[in-house]
Every structure is written in structure tokens, then in C-alpha cells.
Amino acid sequence: MLEKYWIKCPICNGKTRVQVFYNTVLRNFPLFRPKCKLTHIVDVEKLEIIIKNSEKQTF
């Protein structure tokens, strides 16, 4: 059985609403953390997160 892992925010290290498996690959994924109000464009491979871009959300 595959175990799920939470992707953590690269800034505050809090849990996001996204879960992945160890073998999940994400490219140019828009990761949003409501508490930080930041959107990060990330790549995820083997649970390693690489930040490509960050931007503040304004409402």
C-alpha cells in the first residue's frame, strides 16, 4: 500500500491541502497556502520540492 504525504509550504512549513505519493511527479504545479496567501510554482519529484516562482495573492 502506498503511503500519502502532505506537501508543506516552503515558507512557513505548514501543511497545504495537497497530498502526494512518493512516486508522484508534479511539474509547474501552482501550490497555494491560504494562511500565507502565497502561490508558489513548484516541481515535486520523490517528495523533493523545488520552488520556481512565488507571488503574493491580493483579493
All heavy atoms as a GROMACS GRO file, in nm:
protein
  499
    1MET      N    1   0.084  -0.118   0.000
    1MET     CA    2   0.000   0.000   0.000
    1MET      C    3   0.089   0.125   0.000
    1MET      O    4   0.186   0.134   0.073
    1MET     CB    5  -0.089   0.000   0.124
    1MET     CG    6  -0.184   0.113   0.130
    1MET     SD    7  -0.295   0.090   0.269
    1MET     CE    8  -0.370   0.247   0.273
    2LEU      N    9   0.054   0.221  -0.084
    2LEU     CA   10   0.130   0.344  -0.092
    2LEU      C   11   0.091   0.439   0.020
    2LEU      O   12  -0.027   0.455   0.052
    2LEU     CB   13   0.107   0.412  -0.227
    2LEU     CG   14   0.158   0.337  -0.349
    2LEU    CD1   15   0.114   0.407  -0.476
    2LEU    CD2   16   0.308   0.329  -0.345
    3GLU      N   17   0.189   0.504   0.078
    3GLU     CA   18   0.163   0.599   0.186
    3GLU      C   19   0.156   0.740   0.128
    3GLU      O   20   0.238   0.777   0.043
    3GLU     CB   21   0.275   0.591   0.289
    3GLU     CG   22   0.245   0.669   0.413
    3GLU     CD   23   0.345   0.642   0.524
    3GLU    OE1   24   0.416   0.541   0.517
    3GLU    OE2   25   0.349   0.723   0.616
    4LYS      N   26   0.059   0.819   0.176
    4LYS     CA   27   0.043   0.956   0.130
    4LYS      C   28   0.120   1.051   0.221
    4LYS      O   29   0.130   1.030   0.341
    4LYS     CB   30  -0.105   0.997   0.130
    4LYS     CG   31  -0.189   0.921   0.032
    4LYS     CD   32  -0.330   0.974   0.030
    4LYS     CE   33  -0.411   0.896   0.130
    4LYS     NZ   34  -0.553   0.929   0.129
    5TYR      N   35   0.173   1.157   0.160
    5TYR     CA   36   0.247   1.259   0.233
    5TYR      C   37   0.187   1.396   0.201
    5TYR      O   38   0.146   1.421   0.088
    5TYR     CB   39   0.395   1.260   0.193
    5TYR     CG   40   0.465   1.130   0.219
    5TYR    CD1   41   0.473   1.031   0.121
    5TYR    CD2   42   0.524   1.105   0.342
    5TYR    CE1   43   0.537   0.911   0.146
    5TYR    CE2   44   0.589   0.986   0.367
    5TYR     CZ   45   0.595   0.890   0.268
    5TYR     OH   46   0.659   0.771   0.293
    6TRP      N   47   0.185   1.485   0.301
    6TRP     CA   48   0.139   1.621   0.280
    6TRP      C   49   0.254   1.703   0.221
    6TRP      O   50   0.367   1.692   0.266
    6TRP     CB   51   0.097   1.687   0.411
    6TRP     CG   52  -0.026   1.630   0.471
    6TRP    CD1   53  -0.034   1.540   0.572
    6TRP    CD2   54  -0.160   1.660   0.434
    6TRP    NE1   55  -0.165   1.511   0.600
    6TRP    CE2   56  -0.244   1.583   0.516
    6TRP    CE3   57  -0.218   1.743   0.339
    6TRP    CZ2   58  -0.383   1.588   0.507
    6TRP    CZ3   59  -0.356   1.748   0.330
    6TRP    CH2   60  -0.437   1.671   0.413
    7ILE      N   61   0.223   1.786   0.123
    7ILE     CA   62   0.322   1.883   0.076
    7ILE      C   63   0.320   1.999   0.174
    7ILE      O   64   0.213   2.050   0.209
    7ILE     CB   65   0.290   1.932  -0.066
    7ILE    CG1   66   0.306   1.818  -0.165
    7ILE    CG2   67   0.381   2.047  -0.105
    7ILE    CD1   68   0.278   1.858  -0.308
    8LYS      N   69   0.436   2.042   0.218
    8LYS     CA   70   0.444   2.152   0.314
    8LYS      C   71   0.480   2.281   0.242
    8LYS      O   72   0.551   2.281   0.141
    8LYS     CB   73   0.548   2.121   0.420
    8LYS     CG   74   0.507   2.003   0.505
    8LYS     CD   75   0.588   1.994   0.628
    8LYS     CE   76   0.533   1.881   0.714
    8LYS     NZ   77   0.589   1.882   0.845
    9CYS      N   78   0.432   2.391   0.298
    9CYS     CA   79   0.461   2.524   0.244
    9CYS      C   80   0.610   2.551   0.259
    9CYS      O   81   0.666   2.534   0.368
    9CYS     CB   82   0.381   2.629   0.319
    9CYS     SG   83   0.417   2.798   0.270
   10PRO      N   84   0.676   2.595   0.153
   10PRO     CA   85   0.820   2.621   0.162
   10PRO      C   86   0.854   2.742   0.250
   10PRO      O   87   0.966   2.754   0.296
   10PRO     CB   88   0.863   2.645   0.018
   10PRO     CG   89   0.742   2.642  -0.065
   10PRO     CD   90   0.626   2.605   0.018
   11ILE      N   91   0.759   2.830   0.276
   11ILE     CA   92   0.784   2.949   0.356
   11ILE      C   93   0.759   2.923   0.505
   11ILE      O   94   0.846   2.943   0.588
   11ILE     CB   95   0.698   3.068   0.308
   11ILE    CG1   96   0.725   3.097   0.160
   11ILE    CG2   97   0.721   3.192   0.394
   11ILE    CD1   98   0.868   3.133   0.127
   12CYS      N   99   0.636   2.880   0.540
   12CYS     CA  100   0.601   2.865   0.681
   12CYS      C  101   0.609   2.720   0.730
   12CYS      O  102   0.589   2.694   0.848
   12CYS     CB  103   0.461   2.920   0.707
   12CYS     SG  104   0.329   2.818   0.640
   13ASN      N  105   0.634   2.627   0.639
   13ASN     CA  106   0.648   2.484   0.672
   13ASN      C  107   0.518   2.423   0.725
   13ASN      O  108   0.520   2.321   0.792
   13ASN     CB  109   0.763   2.461   0.771
   13ASN     CG  110   0.822   2.323   0.758
   13ASN    OD1  111   0.813   2.261   0.653
   13ASN    ND2  112   0.881   2.274   0.864
   14GLY      N  113   0.404   2.486   0.696
   14GLY     CA  114   0.274   2.431   0.734
   14GLY      C  115   0.218   2.341   0.626
   14GLY      O  116   0.258   2.348   0.510
   15LYS      N  117   0.125   2.255   0.664
   15LYS     CA  118   0.064   2.164   0.567
   15LYS      C  119  -0.022   2.241   0.468
   15LYS      O  120  -0.091   2.335   0.504
   15LYS     CB  121  -0.025   2.062   0.637
   15LYS     CG  122   0.050   1.949   0.700
   15LYS     CD  123  -0.041   1.833   0.731
   15LYS     CE  124  -0.093   1.840   0.871
   15LYS     NZ  125  -0.175   1.726   0.907
   16THR      N  126  -0.018   2.198   0.343
   16THR     CA  127  -0.107   2.252   0.241
   16THR      C  128  -0.223   2.154   0.225
   16THR      O  129  -0.233   2.057   0.300
   16THR     CB  130  -0.034   2.270   0.106
   16THR    OG1  131   0.012   2.142   0.062
   16THR    CG2  132   0.084   2.365   0.120
   17ARG      N  133  -0.308   2.176   0.128
   17ARG     CA  134  -0.422   2.087   0.104
   17ARG      C  135  -0.390   1.979   0.001
   17ARG      O  136  -0.481   1.914  -0.048
   17ARG     CB  137  -0.541   2.169   0.055
   17ARG     CG  138  -0.589   2.267   0.157
   17ARG     CD  139  -0.702   2.349   0.104
   17ARG     NE  140  -0.746   2.444   0.205
   17ARG     CZ  141  -0.831   2.541   0.182
   17ARG    NH1  142  -0.882   2.558   0.062
   17ARG    NH2  143  -0.866   2.622   0.279
   18VAL      N  144  -0.262   1.961  -0.029
   18VAL     CA  145  -0.220   1.868  -0.134
   18VAL      C  146  -0.145   1.751  -0.073
   18VAL      O  147  -0.054   1.770   0.007
   18VAL     CB  148  -0.130   1.939  -0.238
   18VAL    CG1  149  -0.088   1.844  -0.346
   18VAL    CG2  150  -0.201   2.060  -0.296
   19GLN      N  151  -0.187   1.631  -0.110
   19GLN     CA  152  -0.118   1.510  -0.069
   19GLN      C  153  -0.060   1.441  -0.191
   19GLN      O  154  -0.120   1.444  -0.298
   19GLN     CB  155  -0.212   1.413   0.001
   19GLN     CG  156  -0.257   1.457   0.137
   19GLN     CD  157  -0.345   1.352   0.202
   19GLN    OE1  158  -0.398   1.263   0.137
   19GLN    NE2  159  -0.361   1.363   0.333
   20VAL      N  160   0.057   1.380  -0.175
   20VAL     CA  161   0.121   1.309  -0.285
   20VAL      C  162   0.175   1.176  -0.235
   20VAL      O  163   0.194   1.156  -0.116
   20VAL     CB  164   0.237   1.391  -0.346
   20VAL    CG1  165   0.188   1.518  -0.411
   20VAL    CG2  166   0.343   1.423  -0.242
   21PHE      N  167   0.198   1.086  -0.329
   21PHE     CA  168   0.268   0.962  -0.301
   21PHE      C  169   0.416   0.982  -0.327
   21PHE      O  170   0.456   1.080  -0.391
   21PHE     CB  171   0.216   0.849  -0.392
   21PHE     CG  172   0.072   0.814  -0.367
   21PHE    CD1  173  -0.024   0.839  -0.463
   21PHE    CD2  174   0.032   0.755  -0.248
   21PHE    CE1  175  -0.156   0.806  -0.441
   21PHE    CE2  176  -0.099   0.721  -0.225
   21PHE     CZ  177  -0.194   0.747  -0.322
   22TYR      N  178   0.498   0.890  -0.282
   22TYR     CA  179   0.643   0.900  -0.302
   22TYR      C  180   0.678   0.905  -0.450
   22TYR      O  181   0.771   0.975  -0.490
   22TYR     CB  182   0.714   0.783  -0.234
   22TYR     CG  183   0.863   0.788  -0.252
   22TYR    CD1  184   0.940   0.874  -0.175
   22TYR    CD2  185   0.927   0.707  -0.345
   22TYR    CE1  186   1.078   0.880  -0.191
   22TYR    CE2  187   1.064   0.712  -0.362
   22TYR     CZ  188   1.138   0.799  -0.285
   22TYR     OH  189   1.274   0.806  -0.302
   23ASN      N  190   0.605   0.835  -0.534
   23ASN     CA  191   0.637   0.829  -0.676
   23ASN      C  192   0.563   0.934  -0.760
   23ASN      O  193   0.570   0.932  -0.882
   23ASN     CB  194   0.608   0.689  -0.732
   23ASN     CG  195   0.462   0.650  -0.717
   23ASN    OD1  196   0.384   0.721  -0.655
   23ASN    ND2  197   0.427   0.536  -0.773
   24THR      N  198   0.498   1.032  -0.697
   24THR     CA  199   0.427   1.138  -0.769
   24THR      C  200   0.526   1.239  -0.825
   24THR      O  201   0.621   1.279  -0.758
   24THR     CB  202   0.329   1.211  -0.674
   24THR    OG1  203   0.236   1.117  -0.624
   24THR    CG2  204   0.256   1.321  -0.747
   25VAL      N  205   0.501   1.281  -0.949
   25VAL     CA  206   0.583   1.384  -1.013
   25VAL      C  207   0.491   1.498  -1.055
   25VAL      O  208   0.393   1.477  -1.126
   25VAL     CB  209   0.657   1.328  -1.137
   25VAL    CG1  210   0.734   1.437  -1.208
   25VAL    CG2  211   0.747   1.214  -1.097
   26LEU      N  212   0.522   1.620  -1.008
   26LEU     CA  213   0.447   1.739  -1.045
   26LEU      C  214   0.542   1.837  -1.111
   26LEU      O  215   0.652   1.863  -1.060
   26LEU     CB  216   0.385   1.806  -0.922
   26LEU     CG  217   0.285   1.724  -0.841
   26LEU    CD1  218   0.249   1.799  -0.712
   26LEU    CD2  219   0.160   1.699  -0.921
   27ARG      N  220   0.500   1.895  -1.221
   27ARG     CA  221   0.580   1.995  -1.292
   27ARG      C  222   0.498   2.123  -1.304
   27ARG      O  223   0.382   2.119  -1.345
   27ARG     CB  224   0.617   1.948  -1.433
   27ARG     CG  225   0.698   1.824  -1.436
   27ARG     CD  226   0.845   1.856  -1.418
   27ARG     NE  227   0.922   1.734  -1.432
   27ARG     CZ  228   1.017   1.702  -1.348
   27ARG    NH1  229   1.048   1.779  -1.248
   27ARG    NH2  230   1.083   1.590  -1.364
   28ASN      N  231   0.556   2.236  -1.270
   28ASN     CA  232   0.490   2.367  -1.278
   28ASN      C  233   0.355   2.367  -1.207
   28ASN      O  234   0.256   2.417  -1.259
   28ASN     CB  235   0.475   2.411  -1.422
   28ASN     CG  236   0.608   2.431  -1.489
   28ASN    OD1  237   0.701   2.482  -1.429
   28ASN    ND2  238   0.617   2.389  -1.614
   29PHE      N  239   0.352   2.312  -1.088
   29PHE     CA  240   0.228   2.300  -1.011
   29PHE      C  241   0.206   2.426  -0.927
   29PHE      O  242   0.295   2.468  -0.852
   29PHE     CB  243   0.237   2.177  -0.919
   29PHE     CG  244   0.112   2.150  -0.842
   29PHE    CD1  245   0.002   2.094  -0.903
   29PHE    CD2  246   0.104   2.182  -0.707
   29PHE    CE1  247  -0.114   2.069  -0.833
   29PHE    CE2  248  -0.012   2.157  -0.635
   29PHE     CZ  249  -0.121   2.101  -0.698
   30PRO      N  250   0.088   2.490  -0.937
   30PRO     CA  251   0.059   2.608  -0.855
   30PRO      C  252   0.015   2.567  -0.714
   30PRO      O  253  -0.097   2.524  -0.693
   30PRO     CB  254  -0.055   2.677  -0.931
   30PRO     CG  255  -0.122   2.567  -1.006
   30PRO     CD  256  -0.017   2.462  -1.035
   31LEU      N  257   0.103   2.579  -0.620
   31LEU     CA  258   0.078   2.540  -0.482
   31LEU      C  259   0.035   2.664  -0.403
   31LEU      O  260   0.111   2.759  -0.392
   31LEU     CB  261   0.205   2.480  -0.421
   31LEU     CG  262   0.198   2.431  -0.277
   31LEU    CD1  263   0.101   2.314  -0.267
   31LEU    CD2  264   0.335   2.392  -0.228
   32PHE      N  265  -0.088   2.663  -0.349
   32PHE     CA  266  -0.142   2.778  -0.277
   32PHE      C  267  -0.160   2.742  -0.131
   32PHE      O  268  -0.211   2.637  -0.097
   32PHE     CB  269  -0.277   2.820  -0.336
   32PHE     CG  270  -0.341   2.935  -0.264
   32PHE    CD1  271  -0.286   3.062  -0.270
   32PHE    CD2  272  -0.456   2.916  -0.189
   32PHE    CE1  273  -0.344   3.168  -0.203
   32PHE    CE2  274  -0.515   3.022  -0.121
   32PHE     CZ  275  -0.459   3.148  -0.129
   33ARG      N  276  -0.116   2.830  -0.044
   33ARG     CA  277  -0.133   2.815   0.101
   33ARG      C  278  -0.220   2.930   0.148
   33ARG      O  279  -0.177   3.045   0.150
   33ARG     CB  280   0.003   2.818   0.169
   33ARG     CG  281  -0.003   2.826   0.319
   33ARG     CD  282   0.011   2.691   0.383
   33ARG     NE  283   0.040   2.711   0.525
   33ARG     CZ  284  -0.037   2.662   0.621
   33ARG    NH1  285  -0.138   2.588   0.590
   33ARG    NH2  286  -0.008   2.685   0.746
   34PRO      N  287  -0.348   2.902   0.186
   34PRO     CA  288  -0.440   3.009   0.226
   34PRO      C  289  -0.391   3.092   0.345
   34PRO      O  290  -0.413   3.212   0.350
   34PRO     CB  291  -0.569   2.935   0.263
   34PRO     CG  292  -0.560   2.804   0.195
   34PRO     CD  293  -0.414   2.771   0.187
   35LYS      N  294  -0.325   3.030   0.439
   35LYS     CA  295  -0.279   3.103   0.557
   35LYS      C  296  -0.172   3.207   0.521
   35LYS      O  297  -0.173   3.319   0.571
   35LYS     CB  298  -0.224   3.005   0.661
   35LYS     CG  299  -0.191   3.069   0.792
   35LYS     CD  300  -0.153   2.963   0.894
   35LYS     CE  301  -0.122   3.026   1.028
   35LYS     NZ  302  -0.084   2.926   1.127
   36CYS      N  303  -0.081   3.171   0.433
   36CYS     CA  304   0.026   3.263   0.389
   36CYS      C  305  -0.021   3.356   0.278
   36CYS      O  306   0.041   3.459   0.253
   36CYS     CB  307   0.145   3.185   0.336
   36CYS     SG  308   0.221   3.074   0.452
   37LYS      N  309  -0.128   3.316   0.209
   37LYS     CA  310  -0.178   3.388   0.091
   37LYS      C  311  -0.070   3.400  -0.016
   37LYS      O  312  -0.055   3.503  -0.080
   37LYS     CB  313  -0.233   3.524   0.130
   37LYS     CG  314  -0.358   3.514   0.214
   37LYS     CD  315  -0.418   3.649   0.236
   37LYS     CE  316  -0.549   3.641   0.306
   37LYS     NZ  317  -0.546   3.604   0.444
   38LEU      N  318   0.006   3.294  -0.033
   38LEU     CA  319   0.110   3.289  -0.134
   38LEU      C  320   0.084   3.173  -0.229
   38LEU      O  321   0.038   3.067  -0.188
   38LEU     CB  322   0.248   3.269  -0.070
   38LEU     CG  323   0.306   3.384   0.010
   38LEU    CD1  324   0.434   3.339   0.078
   38LEU    CD2  325   0.332   3.502  -0.079
   39THR      N  326   0.116   3.196  -0.356
   39THR     CA  327   0.113   3.089  -0.455
   39THR      C  328   0.256   3.065  -0.500
   39THR      O  329   0.326   3.158  -0.538
   39THR     CB  330   0.026   3.128  -0.576
   39THR    OG1  331  -0.106   3.150  -0.531
   39THR    CG2  332   0.024   3.017  -0.680
   40HIS      N  333   0.297   2.940  -0.495
   40HIS     CA  334   0.430   2.902  -0.538
   40HIS      C  335   0.415   2.810  -0.659
   40HIS      O  336   0.332   2.721  -0.659
   40HIS     CB  337   0.505   2.824  -0.430
   40HIS     CG  338   0.507   2.891  -0.297
   40HIS    ND1  339   0.588   2.998  -0.269
   40HIS    CD2  340   0.436   2.868  -0.184
   40HIS    CE1  341   0.569   3.036  -0.145
   40HIS    NE2  342   0.475   2.959  -0.091
   41ILE      N  343   0.494   2.832  -0.761
   41ILE     CA  344   0.503   2.739  -0.873
   41ILE      C  345   0.615   2.643  -0.836
   41ILE      O  346   0.730   2.684  -0.818
   41ILE     CB  347   0.533   2.810  -1.006
   41ILE    CG1  348   0.431   2.921  -1.032
   41ILE    CG2  349   0.538   2.710  -1.121
   41ILE    CD1  350   0.289   2.874  -1.045
   42VAL      N  351   0.581   2.514  -0.822
   42VAL     CA  352   0.677   2.417  -0.773
   42VAL      C  353   0.687   2.295  -0.864
   42VAL      O  354   0.595   2.265  -0.939
   42VAL     CB  355   0.643   2.370  -0.629
   42VAL    CG1  356   0.648   2.485  -0.531
   42VAL    CG2  357   0.509   2.302  -0.624
   43ASP      N  358   0.799   2.228  -0.852
   43ASP     CA  359   0.818   2.096  -0.909
   43ASP      C  360   0.836   2.002  -0.790
   43ASP      O  361   0.906   2.035  -0.694
   43ASP     CB  362   0.944   2.088  -0.995
   43ASP     CG  363   0.929   2.160  -1.129
   43ASP    OD1  364   0.815   2.196  -1.165
   43ASP    OD2  365   1.032   2.180  -1.195
   44VAL      N  366   0.771   1.886  -0.796
   44VAL     CA  367   0.784   1.786  -0.689
   44VAL      C  368   0.821   1.654  -0.754
   44VAL      O  369   0.755   1.608  -0.847
   44VAL     CB  370   0.653   1.771  -0.610
   44VAL    CG1  371   0.667   1.663  -0.504
   44VAL    CG2  372   0.611   1.902  -0.548
   45GLU      N  373   0.928   1.595  -0.704
   45GLU     CA  374   0.970   1.464  -0.751
   45GLU      C  375   1.036   1.391  -0.634
   45GLU      O  376   1.129   1.444  -0.573
   45GLU     CB  377   1.068   1.476  -0.868
   45GLU     CG  378   1.099   1.344  -0.930
   45GLU     CD  379   1.176   1.359  -1.060
   45GLU    OE1  380   1.193   1.472  -1.109
   45GLU    OE2  381   1.219   1.256  -1.112
   46LYS      N  382   0.986   1.272  -0.602
   46LYS     CA  383   1.035   1.191  -0.489
   46LYS      C  384   1.034   1.271  -0.359
   46LYS      O  385   1.130   1.272  -0.284
   46LYS     CB  386   1.174   1.137  -0.519
   46LYS     CG  387   1.173   1.039  -0.633
   46LYS     CD  388   1.308   0.979  -0.653
   46LYS     CE  389   1.303   0.883  -0.768
   46LYS     NZ  390   1.432   0.825  -0.798
   47LEU      N  391   0.924   1.345  -0.337
   47LEU     CA  392   0.900   1.426  -0.217
   47LEU      C  393   0.996   1.544  -0.202
   47LEU      O  394   1.000   1.608  -0.100
   47LEU     CB  395   0.903   1.340  -0.091
   47LEU     CG  396   0.804   1.224  -0.088
   47LEU    CD1  397   0.820   1.146   0.041
   47LEU    CD2  398   0.661   1.274  -0.102
   48GLU      N  399   1.073   1.576  -0.304
   48GLU     CA  400   1.161   1.692  -0.302
   48GLU      C  401   1.091   1.808  -0.373
   48GLU      O  402   1.047   1.794  -0.487
   48GLU     CB  403   1.292   1.661  -0.372
   48GLU     CG  404   1.390   1.775  -0.371
   48GLU     CD  405   1.519   1.741  -0.443
   48GLU    OE1  406   1.553   1.623  -0.450
   48GLU    OE2  407   1.581   1.834  -0.492
   49ILE      N  408   1.079   1.922  -0.305
   49ILE     CA  409   1.009   2.038  -0.360
   49ILE      C  410   1.111   2.139  -0.409
   49ILE      O  411   1.201   2.180  -0.334
   49ILE     CB  412   0.919   2.102  -0.253
   49ILE    CG1  413   0.815   2.002  -0.205
   49ILE    CG2  414   0.852   2.227  -0.308
   49ILE    CD1  415   0.732   2.052  -0.089
   50ILE      N  416   1.096   2.182  -0.534
   50ILE     CA  417   1.181   2.285  -0.592
   50ILE      C  418   1.092   2.403  -0.627
   50ILE      O  419   0.998   2.391  -0.707
   50ILE     CB  420   1.252   2.233  -0.718
   50ILE    CG1  421   1.339   2.113  -0.682
   50ILE    CG2  422   1.336   2.343  -0.782
   50ILE    CD1  423   1.388   2.034  -0.801
   51ILE      N  424   1.117   2.520  -0.566
   51ILE     CA  425   1.037   2.639  -0.590
   51ILE      C  426   1.088   2.709  -0.715
   51ILE      O  427   1.207   2.739  -0.726
   51ILE     CB  428   1.047   2.737  -0.471
   51ILE    CG1  429   1.007   2.668  -0.342
   51ILE    CG2  430   0.961   2.859  -0.495
   51ILE    CD1  431   1.039   2.748  -0.219
   52LYS      N  432   0.996   2.736  -0.808
   52LYS     CA  433   1.033   2.806  -0.930
   52LYS      C  434   0.997   2.954  -0.922
   52LYS      O  435   1.067   3.038  -0.974
   52LYS     CB  436   0.964   2.743  -1.050
   52LYS     CG  437   1.017   2.608  -1.084
   52LYS     CD  438   0.953   2.559  -1.208
   52LYS     CE  439   1.046   2.467  -1.281
   52LYS     NZ  440   0.996   2.433  -1.412
   53ASN      N  441   0.882   2.986  -0.856
   53ASN     CA  442   0.834   3.122  -0.853
   53ASN      C  443   0.740   3.138  -0.735
   53ASN      O  444   0.668   3.045  -0.701
   53ASN     CB  445   0.763   3.154  -0.984
   53ASN     CG  446   0.730   3.301  -0.999
   53ASN    OD1  447   0.769   3.381  -0.916
   53ASN    ND2  448   0.659   3.334  -1.104
   54SER      N  449   0.737   3.256  -0.673
   54SER     CA  450   0.644   3.285  -0.564
   54SER      C  451   0.578   3.418  -0.590
   54SER      O  452   0.642   3.511  -0.640
   54SER     CB  453   0.716   3.293  -0.430
   54SER     OG  454   0.766   3.168  -0.393
   55GLU      N  455   0.450   3.428  -0.556
   55GLU     CA  456   0.381   3.556  -0.571
   55GLU      C  457   0.273   3.570  -0.467
   55GLU      O  458   0.210   3.474  -0.427
   55GLU     CB  459   0.323   3.573  -0.711
   55GLU     CG  460   0.222   3.469  -0.751
   55GLU     CD  461   0.176   3.485  -0.894
   55GLU    OE1  462   0.260   3.507  -0.982
   55GLU    OE2  463   0.055   3.476  -0.915
   56LYS      N  464   0.254   3.691  -0.420
   56LYS     CA  465   0.153   3.723  -0.320
   56LYS      C  466   0.018   3.735  -0.388
   56LYS      O  467   0.006   3.793  -0.496
   56LYS     CB  468   0.190   3.855  -0.252
   56LYS     CG  469   0.099   3.894  -0.141
   56LYS     CD  470   0.153   3.851  -0.010
   56LYS     CE  471   0.071   3.907   0.103
   56LYS     NZ  472   0.086   3.834   0.222
   57GLN      N  473  -0.087   3.680  -0.326
   57GLN     CA  474  -0.223   3.689  -0.378
   57GLN      C  475  -0.292   3.809  -0.316
   57GLN      O  476  -0.285   3.830  -0.197
   57GLN     CB  477  -0.301   3.563  -0.344
   57GLN     CG  478  -0.252   3.439  -0.412
   57GLN     CD  479  -0.276   3.441  -0.560
   57GLN    OE1  480  -0.383   3.480  -0.604
   57GLN    NE2  481  -0.176   3.403  -0.636
   58THR      N  482  -0.357   3.890  -0.398
   58THR     CA  483  -0.435   4.003  -0.347
   58THR      C  484  -0.580   3.981  -0.385
   58THR      O  485  -0.610   3.938  -0.497
   58THR     CB  486  -0.385   4.135  -0.406
   58THR    OG1  487  -0.388   4.128  -0.548
   58THR    CG2  488  -0.244   4.165  -0.360
   59PHE      N  489  -0.668   4.010  -0.293
   59PHE     CA  490  -0.811   3.989  -0.317
   59PHE      C  491  -0.885   4.120  -0.312
   59PHE      O  492  -0.856   4.210  -0.247
   59PHE     CB  493  -0.869   3.893  -0.213
   59PHE     CG  494  -0.810   3.757  -0.220
   59PHE    CD1  495  -0.712   3.716  -0.131
   59PHE    CD2  496  -0.848   3.668  -0.318
   59PHE    CE1  497  -0.657   3.591  -0.138
   59PHE    CE2  498  -0.794   3.542  -0.326
   59PHE     CZ  499  -0.699   3.504  -0.236
   0.00000   0.00000   0.00000
